[in-house]
């Protein structure tokens, strides 16, 4: 009997450990949604084949839906949220069920389906009404109020806004209360009840003052200043700007609230002709370049140019406009800098290695001639032997220097190619979008579609630049994530890849990535096959034969990556297929 009980405890412990491991992986995937949605998706799909409870399935689909939505794939996100709704409803997980309904409503809202969005919001609200979740309920009610306001249905918006405000008060969540209160005040103002809107905003200031929270006071001051500015009440604007300036030192300089107040202030100061004061605030914001400003820096420079014009400083006005144009069209924006950071590190590393190798050669040469001079003076034959020995060492150093130069050239080639893709593709598309918007005659849906195409192109380039994440993933899982968005039929056979060392797997992964790009651009292939067996990686496609030889920047990059791990690369045409073979030794 005791043995049976021990076995039961052991089995129960194993099952609990398995469930905990799955929950931890789901939590990890959920934590990556904002920073790395692609890896979050890969982790979710790695769990899809495992035995999950209904609750875990619901959470899995919910995380997958949010990751897809973060990537802009609304259609697939909606499908995932619907699966999550079914699973969580069956499991009785009311909190996740309500979240999935609410997130599905967001998908409908951003695709201009407000009625469907409202239906999902109301279903989520019915569930939350039965739970002790005032903060979540207030947030949902505020979303409904915003939805109605965007449609110009202010009566319904005000109704839900007031409910959200009262529920937020009961929740005790200050951030939720401020969000609901400010939304209600703005909706009242936009509906024409300007006094009511201002009254709510003043109430929010009073609450923030009682709680001793200068950040929320400053945030509300910005809304009140905007309202009085639009109504032409300059005295009130200046009064609240003075109040804001008095508490600004109490708030972190780079906080959202401080930046929002400063940006609202310099807009108003420019309108009132106080160009120098406006410029001072703009320069202060520029000095905090890493802060999360609301206004893009190109538009900030445009507003600076207006201030310089008001001051009669035509030269600086021109410089500001030039900076605005450069930031609009340049590849040196913050997002592109982040995408190219990996190549910047490689470039700097290769340059330092080249400098070190050059200094070492110079030292060796000095040592060589010193030794030769000493040895010749002692004994001619001994001097010749030593000179020959040092000469061989010098030749090895030259070979190392040449290898470093080749590596630098390879990095330059890759940088140039990605820079060309960004310049010729993304910049041209952005210029086209700007022209479409300037005409004012193009439907909004067409502009949205064009912007979505640009986003997809930038995302594709970003995926090419980002290094693969080997932690917790097999080589086959990495390839599945890499090939998911390609239109061709792609099969993968990597049965022996699970134990591959990450230092070795990195280069084969990049080789496959380059090969996919070449085939997608230059071949009419419809079927591709990736096979890893032992020390051989074979890439096959059924595209047209290469009549001009198998060369180019992409192929040269693959050759260099093969050489870096001691591999040999061969290309041949086998009946109706192109076959690229890389043979390497795992270390």
Secondary structure, DSSP 8 states (H G I E B T S, - for coil): -HHHHHHHHHHHHHHHHHHHHHHHHHHHHHHTTTT-HHHHHHHHHHHTTS---HHHHHHHHHHHHHHHHHTT-HHHHHHHHHHHHHHHHHHT-HHHHHHHHHHHHHHHHHTT-HHHHHHHHHHHHHHHHTSS-HHHHHHHHHHHHHHHHHTT-HHHHHHHHHHHHHHHHHHT-HHHHHHHHHHHHHHHHHTT-HHHHHHHHHHHHHHHHHHT-HHHHHHHHHHHHHHHHHHT-HHHHHHHHHHHHHHHTTS-TTSHHHHHHHHHHHHHHHHTT-HHHHHHHHHHHHHTTTS--SS-HHHHHHHHHHHHHHHT-HHHHHHHHHHHHHHHH-S-SHHHHHHHHHHHHHHHHHHHHHHHHHHHHHHHHHHHHHHHHHHHHH-HHHHHHHHHHHHHHHHHHHHHHHHHHHHHHHHHHHHHHHHHHIIIIIIHHHHHHHHHHHH--S-HHHHHHHHHHHHHHHHHHHHHHS----TT--HHHHHHHHHTT-SSEEEEE-TT-TT--HHHHHHHHHHHHHHHHHHHHH---SEEEEEEETTEEEEEE-S---TT-S-SHHHHHHHHHHHHTT-EEEEEEETTEEEEEEE----
